[in-house]
Amino acid sequence: MIKAAIIGMGIGNKHYEAIENYKSSKVKIICEFNEKKIKQLRKKFPKKIITSDENLIFKDKNINLVSIASYDNYHFTQILKCIRHNKNIIIEKPMCLNLNQLKKIYYLSK
């Protein structure tokens, strides 16, 4: 069973639909940084954990997939957290912003 979390609910809405509509997967946590969106998400998804603290995702040992759909400048650090916490990753483009970030991701993922 895939237990997922989504960071960012702009394009992350499409990721949510794909994950929720797959027979063996469910979204457990949604992380959003915009307070107005958080209020809307809590009404729309009352049974999901809605938070602005992405670290809840990385501390949750049951989460085995993280969909990163946040702003581009956050992708690198969120990818590193996923790698360090042994999470599978779906990442919106761009994956990172420069070659040094890509090299670090490559090194840590080995």
C-alpha positions in Angstrom: 0.0 0.0 0.0 1.3 3.4 -0.9 0.8 6.0 1.8 1.6 9.4 0.3 2.1 13.0 1.3 1.9 16.0 -1.0 3.8 19.3 -0.5 2.1 22.1 -2.4 -1.5 22.1 -3.6 -1.3 24.1 -6.7 -0.3 21.5 -9.3 -0.2 19.1 -6.3 -4.0 18.9 -6.8 -3.4 16.8 -9.9 -0.9 14.6 -7.9 -3.6 14.2 -5.2 -6.2 13.0 -7.8 -3.7 10.5 -9.4 -2.6 9.1 -6.0 -6.1 8.9 -4.6 -7.6 7.3 -7.7 -5.0 4.5 -7.8 -6.3 1.4 -6.1 -3.4 0.8 -3.8 -2.6 4.3 -2.6 -3.9 7.0 -0.4 -2.8 10.5 0.6 -2.3 10.8 4.3 -0.8 14.3 4.7 -1.1 17.5 2.7 1.4 20.2 3.4 0.6 23.7 2.2 2.3 27.0 3.2 -0.5 29.4 2.3 -2.8 29.9 5.3 -5.9 30.7 3.1 -5.4 27.4 1.1 -5.0 25.5 4.4 -8.4 26.6 5.6 -9.9 25.6 2.2 -8.1 22.2 2.2 -9.3 21.4 5.8 -12.9 21.9 4.6 -12.4 20.0 1.4 -10.4 17.1 2.9 -11.6 16.8 6.6 -10.2 13.3 7.0 -6.7 14.2 5.8 -3.9 15.7 7.9 -3.4 19.3 6.6 -0.4 21.1 7.8 2.2 23.9 7.1 4.9 21.8 8.8 6.5 19.6 6.2 8.6 17.9 8.9 5.5 16.0 9.9 5.8 14.1 6.6 9.4 13.1 7.2 8.8 12.0 10.8 5.9 9.8 9.7 7.4 6.3 9.2 4.2 5.2 7.3 4.6 7.7 4.5 6.5 6.0 1.7 5.9 8.4 -1.1 6.2 12.2 -1.1 4.9 14.3 -4.0 6.8 17.6 -4.2 4.8 20.3 -5.9 6.0 23.3 -3.9 7.8 26.4 -5.2 10.9 25.6 -7.2 13.3 27.1 -4.6 12.1 24.5 -2.0 12.6 21.4 -4.1 16.3 20.8 -3.3 15.9 20.8 0.4 12.7 18.8 0.3 14.4 16.2 -1.9 17.3 16.0 0.5 14.9 15.4 3.4 13.2 12.6 1.3 16.5 10.9 0.7 17.6 11.2 4.3 14.2 9.7 5.5 14.1 7.0 2.8 11.0 8.3 1.0 10.1 7.6 -2.6 9.7 10.9 -4.5 7.6 12.4 -7.2 8.9 15.8 -8.1 7.6 18.6 -10.2 10.1 20.2 -12.6 12.5 21.7 -12.2 14.0 19.1 -9.9 16.6 21.6 -8.7 18.0 24.9 -9.7 21.6 24.3 -10.5 24.3 21.7 -11.2 25.7 21.7 -7.7 22.3 20.8 -6.2 21.9 18.1 -8.8 25.3 16.7 -7.9 24.5 16.6 -4.2 21.2 14.9 -4.9 23.0 12.3 -7.1 25.6 11.7 -4.4 23.1 11.3 -1.6 20.8 9.0 -3.5 23.6 6.5 -4.1 
